[in-house]
Amino acid sequence: MRQRVLPNNGVIGLQPTTDQWLHLARTALWPEDDLPAFQHAFWTARTAYDAGHLSDLAYWAQVLDHHPGARRLRELRDADTDMWTSIDDHVIDVLHQAYESGLPLVLLSNAPRHLSDVLDRRPWRRLMTHAFYSARLQVCKPDPAAYQHAMNATDAADPDRVLFVDDRDDNCHAARHLGLRTLHYTGHPTDLATALQPPN
């Protein structure tokens, strides 16, 4: 049986809406008419945060260029978490079918520590044989070490027996370089359902 490695956001999770970005910017007391600058600051330090190298406080201090108070830090963390926990019910349906067919599913997601804990409590998490989060691994996709952790969990001797699904092409490119089969997910659950069908 072919084994699969599945990430989270952009596949299971929906990408944040503009309203969610604006809510986070307002929580940060960032000017609403300067959302691109806020997003730039948000992403500049994100890899280190996702990899567990920055605490919540250290991350938001870099984004804002000052330390937020304890209350605002909690509000920022909650708003940030909310952005990454909206799920695509159609994808969940596909994964339920795969799970019920006996197909092993492994989650590999770039996520900071608090978000990782929240995701682990979601009902769909039980569909996954294992879940690997960058903050716990101390490394983010597309670093090869992140994929290796997930590969080891599948017990697949041949990387060609693993399908890696991600919404980012750079992550898929890195997986292909390691010999994994890939699906660059573009938001169509039918593509995922087709890719998860057992071979003839």
C-alpha positions as CSV (number, residue, x, y, z in Angstrom):
1,M,0.0,0.0,0.0
2,R,1.3,3.4,-0.9
3,Q,1.8,5.7,2.1
4,R,1.2,9.5,2.1
5,V,2.7,12.5,3.7
6,L,0.2,15.4,4.0
7,P,0.8,18.9,5.2
8,N,-1.7,21.2,6.9
9,N,-2.2,24.8,5.8
10,G,-3.1,25.3,2.3
11,V,-4.4,21.8,2.0
12,I,-6.4,20.9,5.1
13,G,-6.5,24.5,6.1
14,L,-7.8,27.4,4.2
15,Q,-5.6,30.4,3.5
16,P,-6.3,33.5,5.6
17,T,-8.9,35.9,4.3
18,T,-8.3,39.6,3.9
19,D,-10.6,40.2,6.8
20,Q,-8.5,37.9,9.0
21,W,-5.3,39.7,8.0
22,L,-7.0,43.1,8.7
23,H,-8.2,41.8,12.1
24,L,-4.6,40.8,13.0
25,A,-3.2,44.1,11.8
26,R,-5.8,46.0,13.9
27,T,-4.9,43.8,16.9
28,A,-1.3,44.8,16.3
29,L,-2.3,48.5,16.1
30,W,-1.0,48.6,12.6
31,P,-2.4,51.2,10.2
32,E,-5.2,49.5,8.2
33,D,-4.2,51.3,5.0
34,D,-0.7,49.7,5.2
35,L,-1.6,46.0,5.2
36,P,1.2,45.1,2.7
37,A,3.8,46.5,5.1
38,F,2.3,44.6,8.0
39,Q,2.4,41.3,6.0
40,H,6.0,41.9,5.0
41,A,6.9,42.4,8.7
42,F,4.8,39.3,9.6
43,W,6.6,37.1,7.1
44,T,10.2,38.4,7.6
45,A,10.6,36.7,11.0
46,R,8.1,33.9,10.4
47,T,10.5,31.1,9.4
48,A,12.4,31.5,12.7
49,Y,9.1,31.5,14.6
50,D,7.7,28.5,12.8
51,A,11.0,26.7,13.5
52,G,10.7,27.3,17.2
53,H,13.7,29.6,17.3
54,L,11.6,32.5,18.5
55,S,9.2,32.7,21.4
56,D,5.8,34.3,20.9
57,L,7.1,37.5,22.5
58,A,10.3,37.6,20.5
59,Y,8.5,37.0,17.3
60,W,5.9,39.8,17.8
61,A,8.6,42.1,19.1
62,Q,10.4,41.7,15.8
63,V,7.2,42.2,13.8
64,L,6.1,45.3,15.7
65,D,9.6,46.6,16.5
66,H,8.6,46.9,20.1
67,H,7.5,44.5,22.9
68,P,3.7,44.2,23.2
69,G,2.2,44.0,26.6
70,A,1.1,40.6,28.0
71,R,-2.6,41.2,27.1
72,R,-1.9,42.3,23.5
73,L,0.5,39.4,23.1
74,R,-2.3,37.0,24.0
75,E,-4.6,38.7,21.6
76,L,-2.0,38.6,18.8
77,R,-1.3,35.0,19.3
78,D,-5.1,34.2,19.3
79,A,-5.8,36.2,16.2
80,D,-2.8,34.6,14.4
81,T,-3.9,31.1,15.4
82,D,-7.4,31.8,14.2
83,M,-6.0,32.6,10.7
84,W,-4.5,29.2,10.3
85,T,-7.2,27.0,11.8
86,S,-10.0,27.4,9.3
87,I,-10.4,24.1,7.5
88,D,-11.7,23.0,4.1
89,D,-14.5,20.5,4.9
90,H,-14.2,19.0,1.4
91,V,-10.6,18.1,2.0
92,I,-11.5,16.6,5.4
93,D,-14.1,14.4,3.7
94,V,-11.4,13.2,1.3
95,L,-9.1,12.4,4.1
96,H,-11.8,10.6,6.0
97,Q,-12.3,8.3,3.0
98,A,-8.6,7.7,2.7
99,Y,-8.4,6.9,6.5
100,E,-11.3,4.5,6.3
101,S,-9.6,2.7,3.4
102,G,-6.6,2.1,5.6
103,L,-4.3,4.5,3.9
104,P,-1.6,5.8,6.4
105,L,-1.6,9.6,6.6
106,V,1.2,11.7,8.1
107,L,0.9,15.4,8.8
108,L,3.9,17.7,8.1
109,S,3.3,21.3,8.8
110,N,5.2,24.5,9.3
111,A,3.6,25.9,12.5
112,P,4.8,27.6,15.7
113,R,4.5,25.8,19.0
114,H,1.2,27.3,20.2
115,L,-0.5,26.6,16.8
116,S,0.9,23.1,16.9
117,D,-0.8,22.4,20.2
118,V,-4.1,23.8,18.9
119,L,-3.9,21.7,15.7
120,D,-3.3,18.6,17.8
121,R,-6.6,19.1,19.5
122,R,-8.6,19.3,16.3
123,P,-11.0,16.3,15.5
124,W,-9.3,15.7,12.2
125,R,-6.0,15.1,13.8
126,R,-7.0,11.5,14.7
127,L,-6.9,10.8,10.9
128,M,-3.1,11.1,11.1
129,T,-0.8,8.3,12.1
130,H,1.8,10.9,13.1
131,A,1.9,14.7,13.1
132,F,5.2,16.7,12.7
133,Y,5.3,20.4,13.3
134,S,8.3,22.6,12.5
135,A,8.5,24.2,15.9
136,R,8.9,20.8,17.5
137,L,11.3,19.6,14.8
138,Q,13.2,22.9,15.0
139,V,13.3,22.9,11.2
140,C,10.9,24.1,8.5
141,K,10.0,22.8,5.1
142,P,11.6,23.0,2.6
143,D,14.7,21.9,4.6
144,P,15.3,18.2,3.8
145,A,15.5,17.3,7.5
146,A,11.8,18.2,7.9
147,Y,10.8,15.7,5.2
148,Q,13.2,13.0,6.6
149,H,11.3,13.1,9.9
150,A,8.0,12.4,8.2
151,M,9.6,9.8,5.9
152,N,11.0,7.9,8.9
153,A,7.5,7.7,10.3
154,T,6.0,6.1,7.2
155,D,8.4,3.1,7.3
156,A,8.6,3.4,3.5
157,A,11.9,2.0,2.3
158,D,11.4,3.7,-1.1
159,P,10.5,7.4,-1.1
160,D,8.5,6.8,-4.3
161,R,6.0,5.1,-2.1
162,V,5.3,8.4,-0.4
163,L,3.0,11.1,-1.8
164,F,3.8,14.6,-0.6
165,V,1.0,17.2,-0.9
166,D,1.6,20.9,-0.4
167,D,0.2,24.1,-1.7
168,R,3.6,25.6,-2.1
169,D,5.6,24.8,-5.2
170,D,9.0,25.3,-3.5
171,N,8.0,22.7,-0.8
172,C,7.0,20.2,-3.6
173,H,10.2,20.9,-5.5
174,A,12.3,20.0,-2.4
175,A,10.3,16.8,-1.9
176,R,10.8,15.8,-5.5
177,H,14.5,16.3,-5.1
178,L,14.4,13.7,-2.3
179,G,12.6,11.2,-4.5
180,L,9.1,11.7,-3.2
181,R,6.1,11.8,-5.4
182,T,4.3,15.1,-5.1
183,L,1.0,16.9,-5.7
184,H,1.1,20.7,-5.9
185,Y,-2.3,21.3,-4.4
186,T,-4.1,24.3,-5.9
187,G,-7.4,24.2,-3.9
188,H,-9.3,21.4,-5.8
189,P,-10.3,18.6,-3.5
190,T,-11.1,16.3,-6.5
191,D,-7.4,16.5,-7.4
192,L,-6.5,15.2,-3.9
193,A,-9.1,12.5,-4.0
194,T,-7.7,11.3,-7.4
195,A,-4.1,11.3,-6.1
196,L,-5.1,9.3,-3.0
197,Q,-6.8,6.5,-5.0
198,P,-5.0,3.1,-4.6
199,P,-2.9,2.0,-7.6
200,N,-4.5,-0.5,-10.0
